[in-house]
Amino acid sequence: MTAVPTVTLHDGTEIPQFGFGVWQVPADDAERVVAKALEVGYRHIDTAAIYGNEEGVGRAIAASGIPREELYVTTKLWVSDFGRAEAKAAMETSLQKLGLDHVDLYLTHWPAPATDKYLEAWQGLQDIAEQGLSTSIGVSNHLGEHLDRIAELGGRQPVINQIEVHPFLQQREVIAANEKHGIATQAWSPLAQGQVFDEAPVVAAAEAHGVSPAQVVIRWHLQQGRILFPKSVTDERIASNFDVFGFELTAEELAAIDGLEKDGRLGPNPAEFSPGS
């Protein structure tokens, strides 16, 4: 089976650089697609409380027979549970749904700056880590200013910031802020929902290497050191997305894809997005 590279986080743990995401995967489909992903060789699964599919993910993990220590499972705290006590209760609910006694990584899902509760939520995650309910803790969709405020709290710091990154939105400022704090960058929507597949640099690289545009974009991320987890509900694409370790993009190909940057955000702006709490 293909060995997926790992990234060492600042708390000394390792995370598989390549995983499988289940955002927008219906609850009824989650068990099937995660089972397929595990069969193909994925060992890093990313879900969230708000996705509504943790139970399906948990059933697939239980049925796989794969030893727990070989799996890396991430879930996330939703804004409505941003509070120290609320975070603990939400974590316990997620663990019950997943059928696990701990996750490998627990993230706050958005900073929701209008509520200004993300610091209290982070204190809750620190408690959760101390209690062994999550091995590592991190954040999602945080900007540099949010990371700076978390750093000022002291104590355990985020190991990961999961943000929207793809060729149309490369988030150089946020990635620089992550690096300043020793935080690894994890890309969500890494394929830009397929919108980059027809771009000339992607098409040219796909033709040169005899691979798909999706495989090219995945390699672009991997070769720049990012952690990512494309999602699909199609068995063929789940398998082909994983088959990315037999070729490498050239420096010229990487640079050409870098040139696609256009501040093309597909998701909400973290500076403004504050879902109801």
C-alpha positions in Angstrom: 0.0 0.0 0.0 1.2 3.5 -0.8 2.9 5.2 2.2 1.5 8.7 2.6 4.0 11.3 3.8 3.6 12.7 7.2 4.0 16.2 8.6 5.4 16.7 12.1 3.4 19.2 14.1 4.9 21.5 16.8 3.5 19.3 19.6 5.7 16.4 18.3 2.9 14.4 16.7 2.7 13.4 13.1 -0.3 13.9 10.7 -0.7 12.2 7.3 -0.2 14.9 4.8 -3.0 13.6 2.6 -6.4 12.7 3.8 -10.1 12.4 3.0 -12.7 15.1 3.7 -16.5 14.6 4.1 -17.8 18.2 4.0 -21.2 18.2 2.2 -21.3 14.4 2.1 -24.8 13.5 3.2 -25.1 11.5 6.4 -26.5 8.5 4.5 -23.5 8.4 2.1 -20.8 9.0 4.7 -20.4 5.4 5.8 -20.0 4.2 2.2 -17.6 6.8 1.0 -15.4 6.6 4.1 -15.3 2.9 3.8 -14.2 3.2 0.2 -11.5 5.7 1.2 -10.2 3.5 3.9 -10.1 0.6 1.4 -8.1 2.6 -1.1 -5.6 3.5 1.6 -6.6 6.8 3.2 -5.9 6.8 6.9 -6.7 10.5 7.7 -10.4 11.4 7.9 -11.6 15.0 8.4 -15.2 15.6 9.6 -17.0 18.2 11.8 -20.0 18.4 14.1 -21.8 20.7 11.7 -21.4 18.3 8.8 -24.0 16.0 10.4 -22.1 12.8 9.3 -19.9 11.9 12.3 -22.0 8.8 12.9 -21.5 7.5 9.4 -17.8 8.2 9.6 -17.7 6.3 12.9 -19.6 3.3 11.5 -17.1 3.1 8.6 -14.1 3.2 10.9 -15.6 0.5 13.2 -16.4 -1.8 10.2 -12.9 -1.3 8.6 -11.1 -3.4 11.2 -8.1 -1.0 10.9 -6.3 -0.6 14.2 -7.1 2.7 15.8 -3.5 3.7 16.0 -3.2 3.6 12.2 -6.0 6.1 11.8 -5.9 9.9 12.1 -9.4 11.4 12.8 -10.2 15.1 12.9 -13.5 16.8 13.9 -14.4 20.4 14.7 -16.3 22.5 17.3 -19.1 24.6 15.9 -19.6 28.2 16.8 -22.8 27.5 18.8 -20.7 25.6 21.3 -18.0 28.2 21.7 -17.5 28.3 25.5 -15.3 26.5 27.9 -17.9 24.1 29.3 -19.8 23.9 26.0 -16.7 22.8 24.2 -16.2 19.8 26.5 -19.9 18.7 26.1 -19.6 19.1 22.3 -16.4 17.0 22.2 -18.1 14.3 24.2 -21.1 14.3 21.8 -18.8 14.0 18.8 -16.8 11.2 20.4 -20.1 9.3 21.0 -21.2 9.7 17.4 -17.8 8.7 16.1 -17.6 5.7 18.5 -14.2 6.8 19.7 -12.6 7.5 23.0 -10.5 10.3 21.5 -9.8 12.1 18.2 -6.3 12.9 16.9 -7.1 16.5 16.2 -9.9 18.8 17.3 -10.4 22.3 15.7 -12.5 25.3 16.3 -14.4 25.7 13.1 -14.5 29.5 12.5 -13.3 32.4 14.6 -16.7 34.1 14.3 -15.2 37.4 15.3 -18.5 39.2 15.8 -19.2 36.9 18.7 -15.7 37.3 20.1 -16.0 33.9 21.8 -13.1 32.1 19.9 -10.7 32.7 22.8 -13.0 31.1 25.3 -13.5 28.3 22.9 -9.7 27.9 22.6 -9.5 27.6 26.4 -12.0 24.8 26.1 -9.9 23.0 23.6 -6.9 23.4 25.9 -8.9 21.6 28.6 -9.9 18.9 26.1 -6.3 18.2 25.2 -5.3 18.1 28.8 -8.0 15.5 29.5 -6.8 13.3 26.6 -10.0 13.6 24.5 -8.0 15.0 21.6 -4.3 14.3 21.1 -3.7 17.7 19.2 -5.8 20.9 19.0 -6.0 23.5 16.3 -8.1 26.1 14.5 -9.8 26.6 11.2 -10.3 29.7 9.1 -8.3 31.9 11.5 -6.5 35.0 10.3 -3.2 36.4 11.6 -5.0 38.7 14.0 -6.9 35.8 15.5 -3.7 33.7 15.9 -1.9 36.6 17.6 -4.7 36.8 20.2 -4.6 33.1 20.9 -0.8 33.3 21.3 -1.3 36.0 23.9 -3.4 33.6 26.0 -0.4 31.3 26.6 -0.7 27.6 27.2 -1.1 25.1 24.4 -1.1 26.6 20.9 -2.8 25.5 17.7 -0.8 22.9 15.7 -2.9 23.5 12.5 -4.9 26.2 10.9 -7.3 24.7 8.3 -8.0 27.3 5.7 -9.3 27.6 2.1 -6.4 27.2 -0.2 -6.3 26.4 -3.9 -4.7 27.8 -7.0 -7.2 30.7 -7.2 -6.7 31.6 -3.5 -3.3 30.9 -2.1 -3.6 32.8 1.2 0.0 33.9 1.3 -0.5 36.3 4.2 -2.3 33.8 6.4 0.2 31.1 5.6 3.0 33.5 6.7 1.1 34.1 9.9 0.8 30.4 10.4 4.6 30.0 9.9 5.3 32.8 12.4 3.5 30.8 15.1 4.8 27.4 14.0 1.4 26.4 12.8 1.0 23.9 9.9 -1.3 24.9 7.1 -4.1 22.5 6.1 -6.1 23.2 2.9 -9.8 22.8 2.6 -11.5 23.0 -0.8 -8.0 22.2 -2.2 -9.4 21.6 -5.8 -11.4 24.8 -5.9 -14.5 22.6 -6.4 -13.1 21.7 -9.8 -13.0 25.3 -11.1 -9.3 25.2 -11.8 -9.3 22.0 -13.9 -9.6 23.8 -17.2 -6.9 26.3 -16.6 -4.0 26.1 -19.1 -1.2 25.4 -16.6 -3.2 22.6 -15.0 -4.2 21.1 -18.3 -0.6 21.2 -19.6 0.8 19.5 -16.6 -1.9 16.8 -16.7 -1.1 16.1 -20.3 2.7 16.1 -19.7 2.4 13.5 -16.8 -0.5 11.5 -18.1 -2.7 12.2 -15.1 -5.9 14.1 -14.3 -6.2 17.8 -13.5 -7.3 16.9 -10.0 -4.1 14.8 -9.5 -2.0 17.8 -10.7 -3.6 20.2 -8.2 -3.1 17.7 -5.4 0.6 17.3 -6.3 0.8 21.1 -6.3 -0.3 21.2 -2.7 1.8 18.2 -1.6 5.0 19.6 -3.1 4.5 22.9 -1.3 4.2 21.1 2.0 0.5 21.6 2.7 -1.8 19.1 4.4 -4.9 18.5 2.4 -8.0 16.3 2.1 -10.0 16.5 -1.2 -13.4 14.9 -1.0 -15.4 12.9 -3.5 -18.4 10.7 -3.3 -17.4 8.8 -6.5 -15.4 5.6 -6.0 -13.3 6.2 -9.1 -12.3 9.7 -8.0 -11.7 8.6 -4.4 -9.2 6.1 -5.8 -7.6 8.4 -8.5 -7.2 11.3 -6.0 -5.1 9.0 -3.9 -2.9 7.9 -6.8 -0.6 10.9 -6.7 2.7 9.5 -5.5 4.1 8.3 -8.9 5.0 11.6 -10.4 6.3 15.1 -9.5 5.6 18.5 -11.0 8.6 20.5 -12.2 9.5 23.9 -10.7 8.2 25.5 -13.9 4.8 23.7 -13.6 4.5 24.7 -9.9 5.2 28.3 -10.8 2.7 28.3 -13.6 0.0 27.1 -11.3 1.1 29.7 -8.7 0.3 32.3 -11.3 -3.4 31.4 -11.2 -3.8 33.4 -8.0 -6.8 35.8 -8.3 -8.1 36.2 -4.7 -10.8 33.8 -5.8 -12.4 32.9 -2.5 -15.2 30.3 -2.7 -16.2 30.2 0.9 -17.0 32.8 3.5 -14.5 35.5 4.5 -13.3 34.7 8.1 -13.1 38.4 8.9 -16.8 38.7 8.4 -18.4 35.3 8.8 -20.1 34.9 12.2 -22.7 32.1 12.0 -25.3 32.3 14.7 -24.1 31.3 18.1 
